[in-house]
């Protein structure tokens, strides 16, 4: 009689339910934390949404891997699939390393760099020094406007490798709209 009530996949279902609950908690809390950080530091909405998207992608991958493990995919099969995926991604990434480094640099700039939109900066590059006002910070590059009105795009990964001077910082509060 108890055999009829017993579910052979009960442990897997409970484990999956726990992973899904943790998944939703992490997604909601990470979104709230990033938005709170962005509001405290006056960061634009579209930059905040971009960072949230990257964090959600990481959480999705971790939840998917957790569910695969819970449902009993063997470790050697996981390693085979993972190593194959890394090989394919590695070859594709090697060809596109600058794109990935620009995205990574964009996330780092979002959280830690001491300049904001509206600041005038000077990038100390011995071959091509650049000076201008920051108009926007994108995922791959920063947009500067020089004193003669020229629009300059500068890759985020190079921005992190060069010395930067903040010539003047915006003092008045500007309201930005996306």
C-alpha positions, 0 to 999 in steps of 0.5 A: 500500500505504501508502494503506491504512494512512493514516488521513485523520483521524489528526492530529485523533485525535491532537490529541483524544487529547492534549486528553483527556489534558491534560483529565484531568491538569487535572481531577485536579490541580485537584481535588488542589490545591483539596482541599489548600488546603481542608485547610490552611485548615480549610474544610468539605467541601461548600464544597470540593466546590462550588469543585471543581465550578465549576473542573471546569465551566470545564475541561469548556468549555475541552476542548470548545472545543479539540476543536471547533477540532481537528476543523476547525469554521471560525472564523466558525462558532465565533464565530457560535455563541459570540456567539449563546450569549453573547447568550442567556446574557447576556439570561438572566444580566442577569435573574439577575445577583445569582445569578451575583454571589453564586456569584462572591463565594462562590468569592472568600470560599472562597479569601480571606476572613479569617473562618471558621465559628464566628467572630463578625462584625459587618457594617458596613451603615449601614441594617441593621448585622448582628452574629452568629456564622457558622453556614455559608457557602453558594454564594449566602449566609452564615448568621449567628446573632445573640446572641438566636438569630435566624438571618440569611441575608446574600447573599455579594455584599453581604458583599464590598461591606461592611466586616466586623469579626471580633469574636472568632475561634474558638480551639478546634478544632471538628470539623465533619461534613457 
